[in-house]
């Protein structure tokens, strides 16, 4: 049995109009061509679909069944076509984003806001993630694209990576902290005080020099775990002003606190102390229009950050 949507449309139109002439006009085919098509379909199915009289064309029980089911299929196809067109035009769709601590603070939030303003029909799910979770989330199709620290994924063949601009990171502390009276203190000296913040990638330890007893080394991943381990910049900003702990934060994320005098930067600015995040998504997977639009908004937000820093 061979049925296609073109044949179904012909059957439904003929049943609705009850006339080969009117149906042929509506379908923009010749009347003989329509008649041959219906006859061929009846031959293929082995049943009579229409009873023909001098005054009307009426569906048989077989024809009525085909009209009923065919009308439903044609309607579903039309709805599907509209949904695809809507998705292509960014009028609808769903986007699942994973964001690391620094990019969430610097550009991802701004990008999601601009995306929503431009395309309010898109539903967005944004979750904060550690980079160690990203491979599992992306391969399990739980996030479409992540914006996270890239260094752990350099040799991961399943992932496509796109670096974003780097931003300076600084050790910050409370006003009056002992470190503020020292010129260019070493990393070892700074980490004699408790560090508050998220896991640090292996590249930090490789660049910082000899390990310090205040940072715990994860033997499986090589990550460095601060003694005050939190995955929140907002919490770090609340902890640091009331104790001698230091935090490692993007300079642009503390601009208002530095201006207000509630946080201060330690005089330690090695060239390697920068962010290193970017897009991560499954290699070979076609990204949705919503994901591509989000990535464009992040790039724009990153460009604006660079201008403001300059």
C-alpha positions as CSV (number, residue, x, y, z in Angstrom):
1,X,0.0,0.0,0.0
2,X,1.4,3.4,-1.0
3,X,-0.1,6.6,0.3
4,X,1.3,10.1,0.1
5,X,0.1,13.5,1.3
6,X,-0.6,14.6,-2.2
7,X,-3.1,11.8,-2.7
8,X,-4.6,12.3,0.7
9,X,-5.2,16.0,-0.1
10,X,-6.9,15.0,-3.4
11,X,-9.2,12.6,-1.6
12,X,-10.1,15.1,1.1
13,X,-10.7,17.9,-1.3
14,X,-12.9,15.7,-3.6
15,X,-14.9,14.6,-0.6
16,X,-15.4,18.2,0.7
17,X,-16.4,19.6,-2.7
18,X,-18.3,16.6,-4.1
19,X,-17.3,17.4,-7.6
20,X,-14.3,16.5,-9.8
21,X,-14.5,19.8,-11.6
22,X,-14.5,21.9,-8.4
23,X,-11.9,19.7,-6.7
24,X,-9.6,19.9,-9.8
25,X,-9.9,23.8,-9.8
26,X,-9.2,23.9,-6.1
27,X,-6.1,21.6,-6.4
28,X,-5.0,23.4,-9.6
29,X,-4.8,20.2,-11.7
30,X,-6.8,19.1,-14.7
31,X,-10.0,17.2,-14.1
32,X,-8.8,14.1,-16.1
33,X,-5.5,14.1,-14.1
34,X,-7.5,14.2,-10.8
35,X,-9.7,11.4,-12.1
36,X,-6.8,9.2,-13.1
37,X,-5.1,9.9,-9.7
38,X,-8.1,8.8,-7.7
39,X,-8.6,5.7,-9.9
40,X,-4.9,4.7,-9.5
41,X,-5.2,5.1,-5.7
42,X,-8.3,2.9,-5.7
43,X,-6.5,0.3,-7.7
44,X,-3.5,0.5,-5.3
45,X,-5.7,0.1,-2.2
46,X,-8.0,-2.5,-3.8
47,X,-11.1,-0.7,-2.7
48,X,-13.6,1.8,-4.1
49,X,-13.2,5.2,-2.5
50,X,-16.0,7.2,-4.2
51,X,-19.4,6.5,-5.6
52,X,-20.0,8.6,-8.7
53,X,-23.4,9.7,-9.9
54,X,-24.5,12.2,-12.4
55,X,-25.1,14.8,-9.6
56,X,-22.5,14.1,-6.9
57,X,-19.4,12.3,-5.9
58,X,-19.8,10.6,-2.5
59,X,-17.2,8.8,-0.4
60,X,-17.8,5.1,0.2
61,X,-17.1,3.7,3.8
62,X,-13.5,3.1,2.7
63,X,-13.3,6.7,1.3
64,X,-14.9,8.1,4.5
65,X,-12.3,6.3,6.6
66,X,-9.5,7.7,4.4
67,X,-11.0,11.2,4.5
68,X,-11.2,11.1,8.3
69,X,-7.7,9.9,8.9
70,X,-6.3,11.9,6.0
71,X,-7.8,15.2,7.3
72,X,-6.1,14.5,10.6
73,X,-2.7,13.8,9.0
74,X,-2.9,16.9,6.8
75,X,-3.7,19.0,9.8
76,X,-0.8,17.6,11.8
77,X,1.5,18.2,9.0
78,X,0.4,21.8,8.7
79,X,0.9,22.3,12.4
80,X,4.3,20.7,12.2
81,X,5.3,22.9,9.3
82,X,4.2,26.0,11.3
83,X,6.2,24.9,14.4
84,X,9.3,24.4,12.3
85,X,8.9,27.7,10.6
86,X,8.3,29.4,14.0
87,X,11.4,27.7,15.4
88,X,13.4,28.7,12.4
89,X,12.2,32.3,12.9
90,X,13.0,32.2,16.7
91,X,9.4,32.7,17.6
92,X,9.5,29.6,19.8
93,X,11.8,26.8,21.0
94,X,13.6,25.8,24.1
95,X,17.2,26.5,25.0
96,X,19.2,24.7,27.7
97,X,22.4,26.4,28.8
98,X,25.1,25.4,31.3
99,X,27.2,28.3,32.6
100,X,30.3,28.3,34.8
101,X,30.8,30.7,37.7
102,X,32.8,33.4,35.9
103,X,31.0,33.6,32.5
104,X,27.6,33.5,34.3
105,X,28.7,36.6,36.2
106,X,30.3,38.4,33.3
107,X,28.4,37.8,30.1
108,X,25.9,34.9,30.1
109,X,23.3,36.7,32.3
110,X,23.4,39.7,30.1
111,X,23.2,37.6,27.0
112,X,20.1,35.7,28.2
113,X,18.4,39.0,29.0
114,X,19.1,40.4,25.5
115,X,18.0,37.1,24.0
116,X,14.7,37.2,25.9
117,X,14.1,40.8,24.8
118,X,14.7,40.0,21.2
119,X,12.9,36.6,21.1
120,X,10.4,36.5,24.0
121,X,8.9,33.2,22.7
122,X,12.1,31.2,23.5
123,X,12.0,29.2,26.7
124,X,15.4,29.3,28.5
125,X,16.7,26.9,31.1
126,X,20.0,28.2,32.6
127,X,21.8,26.1,35.2
128,X,25.1,26.8,37.0
129,X,27.6,24.0,36.4
130,X,31.1,23.0,37.3
131,X,33.2,22.2,34.3
132,X,33.6,18.7,35.5
133,X,29.9,18.2,34.9
134,X,29.8,19.5,31.4
135,X,30.8,16.4,29.4
136,X,28.1,14.3,31.1
137,X,25.5,17.1,30.7
138,X,26.3,17.7,27.0
139,X,26.6,14.1,25.9
140,X,23.4,13.2,27.8
141,X,21.7,16.0,25.8
142,X,20.7,17.8,29.0
143,X,22.2,21.1,27.9
144,X,22.5,22.4,24.3
145,X,25.6,24.6,24.9
146,X,27.8,25.4,27.9
147,X,30.0,28.4,28.7
148,X,32.7,27.2,31.0
149,X,36.4,26.9,31.7
150,X,38.0,25.3,28.6
151,X,41.3,23.9,29.9
152,X,39.9,20.5,30.9
153,X,38.4,19.8,27.4
154,X,41.4,20.5,25.2
155,X,41.9,16.8,24.5
156,X,38.2,15.8,24.5
157,X,37.4,14.7,21.0
158,X,33.7,14.6,21.5
159,X,33.4,18.3,22.2
160,X,33.6,21.4,20.0
161,X,35.2,24.4,21.7
162,X,35.1,28.1,21.0
163,X,37.3,30.3,23.2
164,X,35.9,33.7,24.3
165,X,38.0,36.7,25.3
166,X,40.1,36.4,28.4
167,X,39.5,38.8,31.3
168,X,41.9,39.7,34.2
169,X,41.3,37.9,37.5
170,X,42.5,39.3,40.9
171,X,42.9,38.3,44.5
172,X,40.5,40.5,46.5
173,X,40.2,41.0,50.2
174,X,38.7,43.3,52.8
175,X,39.9,46.9,53.3
176,X,42.7,46.9,55.9
177,X,43.8,43.4,55.1
178,X,47.5,42.7,55.9
179,X,48.1,41.9,52.2
180,X,47.2,45.4,51.2
181,X,50.4,46.7,52.8
182,X,52.6,44.4,50.8
183,X,54.1,45.1,47.4
184,X,53.7,42.2,44.9
185,X,53.2,39.4,47.4
186,X,53.8,35.9,46.0
187,X,51.0,33.5,45.4
188,X,52.3,31.4,48.2
189,X,52.1,34.4,50.6
190,X,48.6,35.2,49.5
191,X,47.4,31.6,49.9
192,X,48.7,31.6,53.5
193,X,45.3,33.1,54.1
194,X,42.1,31.1,53.4
195,X,41.0,31.2,49.8
196,X,37.2,31.4,49.3
197,X,35.8,30.3,45.9
198,X,35.2,27.6,43.4
199,X,37.4,24.7,42.3
200,X,40.5,25.9,40.5
201,X,41.6,24.1,37.3
202,X,44.9,22.3,37.1
203,X,46.3,25.2,35.0
204,X,46.2,27.4,38.1
205,X,48.5,25.1,40.1
206,X,50.8,24.6,37.1
207,X,51.2,28.4,36.8
208,X,51.2,29.4,40.4
209,X,54.2,27.3,41.4
210,X,54.7,24.9,44.3
211,X,51.5,23.7,45.9
212,X,50.3,25.4,49.1
213,X,48.9,23.4,52.1
214,X,45.8,25.6,52.1
215,X,44.6,24.2,48.8
216,X,43.5,20.5,48.6
217,X,44.5,18.7,45.5
218,X,41.9,16.4,44.0
219,X,44.0,13.3,43.0
220,X,41.5,12.2,40.3
221,X,41.1,15.5,38.4
222,X,44.0,17.6,39.5
223,X,41.7,20.4,40.5
224,X,42.6,22.6,43.5
225,X,39.9,22.9,46.1
226,X,39.9,26.0,48.3
227,X,39.5,25.6,52.1
228,X,36.3,27.8,51.8
229,X,34.8,26.0,48.8
230,X,31.7,27.8,47.4
231,X,30.4,28.0,43.9
232,X,29.0,31.6,44.2
233,X,30.6,34.9,43.5
234,X,27.8,36.7,45.5
235,X,28.6,34.6,48.6
236,X,32.3,35.2,48.2
237,X,31.7,38.9,48.2
238,X,29.8,38.5,51.5
239,X,32.4,36.4,53.2
240,X,35.6,38.3,52.3
241,X,34.7,41.7,53.9
242,X,34.2,40.2,57.3
243,X,37.3,38.0,57.7
244,X,40.9,37.6,56.4
245,X,39.9,35.2,53.6
246,X,40.8,36.2,50.0
247,X,38.8,35.5,46.9
248,X,39.9,35.0,43.3
249,X,37.4,37.0,41.2
250,X,37.3,38.6,37.7
251,X,38.2,42.2,38.1
252,X,35.1,43.4,36.2
253,X,32.9,41.5,38.6
254,X,34.0,43.7,41.6
255,X,34.0,47.1,40.0
256,X,31.2,48.5,42.1
257,X,32.6,47.0,45.4
258,X,36.1,48.4,44.6
259,X,34.5,51.8,43.9
260,X,32.5,51.7,47.1
261,X,35.6,50.6,49.1
262,X,34.1,47.4,50.4
263,X,36.6,45.2,48.5
264,X,40.2,45.8,47.5
265,X,42.6,44.1,45.1
266,X,45.8,42.6,46.2
267,X,48.9,43.8,44.3
268,X,49.5,40.6,42.4
269,X,48.8,40.6,38.7
270,X,50.7,37.8,36.8
271,X,49.9,37.6,33.1
272,X,48.5,34.1,33.4
273,X,45.9,35.1,36.0
274,X,42.9,35.4,33.6
275,X,39.7,33.7,32.7
276,X,39.8,30.9,30.1
277,X,36.2,30.1,29.3
278,X,34.3,29.6,26.1
279,X,31.5,27.6,24.4
280,X,31.4,23.9,24.7
281,X,28.9,21.7,22.8
282,X,28.7,18.3,21.2
283,X,30.8,18.0,18.1
284,X,28.8,17.2,14.9
285,X,25.5,18.2,16.5
286,X,23.5,20.8,14.6
287,X,22.8,23.7,17.0
288,X,19.3,25.1,17.1
289,X,18.6,28.7,16.0
290,X,18.0,29.6,19.6
291,X,21.4,28.3,20.6
292,X,23.1,30.1,17.8
293,X,21.3,33.3,18.7
294,X,22.3,32.9,22.4
295,X,26.0,32.4,21.3
296,X,25.8,35.6,19.2
297,X,24.4,37.5,22.2
298,X,27.3,36.2,24.4
299,X,29.9,37.3,21.9
300,X,28.3,40.8,21.8
301,X,28.3,40.9,25.6
302,X,31.9,39.9,25.6
303,X,32.8,42.6,23.1
304,X,31.1,45.2,25.3
305,X,33.1,43.9,28.3
306,X,36.3,44.4,26.4
307,X,35.3,48.0,25.5
308,X,34.4,48.9,29.1
309,X,37.6,47.4,30.3
310,X,39.6,49.5,27.9
